[in-house]
Each structure stands twice: as C-alpha cells, then as structure tokens.
Amino acid sequence: MDPTACLHRIIEASRGNDRAEYVAACEDLAGWLRRGGFKPEIPATMRYIPGTGTAWRVLSPAPDEYTVWTLIRYGTRGERLEAYPLE
C-alpha cells in the first residue's frame, strides 16, 4: 500500500465527484493508518478536499481544531467516529 498514492486517489476522486472511489480510497487509507502504516506525504499544493456527500472528510489545518491535515469519518448525527492525522 502506498499511502501517498491513496491520498492522490482521494484528491482525484473529489475533483471528479466520484463518490464511490472517494469512499473506497478514504477507507483504504484509514485501514492502513489503523494498522500502524506510515502517513502519506502531503502535496505542497493540497487544499481543502470536499467530502462529495460522504461521511469522510479530509480537513486542512485550522487553528481552532486541527493543526495538521486529518482524515475523519463522521456518523449520521455528525459525531466523529474516526480521526487520523496525516502529517
């Protein structure tokens, strides 16, 4: 598994509004990180990645909550179920 390539899958699926690929790539990366895999390299040009209407979000660093890029899965009531720092 190449987590950087997987992150690029997330980015491309988001740009193409490919919901199925976006979810699959997020789940692949989360599984990799959950098992202790190394983190992806963050592209210097990476910006906000919309969630394409799924429970998964890749959130950018924000001073109020996240200090690094973070992969998050939300539940149906908006609660955070999983969070994986990407940096």
N, C-alpha and C positions, 0 to 999 in steps of 0.2 A: 504494500500500500504506500502510495506517495501522497502524504497529506497536502503538500503544496499543489499538486495536480488536482486533488479533490477540491481544494478551495477554489481553484480556477473553474472547475465544473460548476460550483455553486454560483460563482460570478457570472459565467456564461449562461447558465440556466435562468438566472434572474433577469439578465439583459434580454433574453429571448422569451421571457414569460413562460418558460417550460416548467410548470408546477411539478410534474412527476419527477423530472430529473433533479430539480432543486431539492425536493424532499429526499430523494434517494441519496444525493451527494451529502446533504446535511446528516442523514442517518449514518452514512459510511464514515464520515469524519468524526462524528460523535462516538461511534463504536470504537474507532481507532484510538481516540483520546481516552475513552473509558477504560480501555485495556492497557493504558500506560504508554501509548505510542508518542513519538515526538511531535511537536507542534509544527504547523506549516510555516513557511516563510511568507510574510505579509508583503504583497507588492507595494512599492512606494507610492503607486498611483491609486491604491484601493480607496474607495469612498463608500458611502452608505450603500447597502445592498438591501433592496426591498424584499419582503418575505413572500411575494407572489401569492398572497392569500393563504399561507400555511401557518402551522403552529411554530415553525422555525424562523429565527431571525439571526442575522449576523450584525451585532451592534458595534458601532465605532466607539472609540474612546470618548468619554464625556466626563467632565469634572464632577458632575453631581452623582454619578453612579458607577460607571465603568472607567477604569484607567487604561485598559487595553482592549483590542478587538476581542469580542466574545461571541461564541456560538451559543444560542439559548433556545430551548424549546418551552413553549407556554402551553398550559392546559386550557380547557374550554372556558374557564372562568377568568382567564388572564393570569393565573398563578404560574410562577416559574417552576418547571419540573426538572430541568437540567440546565447547567451552565458550564461552559468550557472556555477558559481563557485561551486565546490563540497566539498570544505573544509571551 
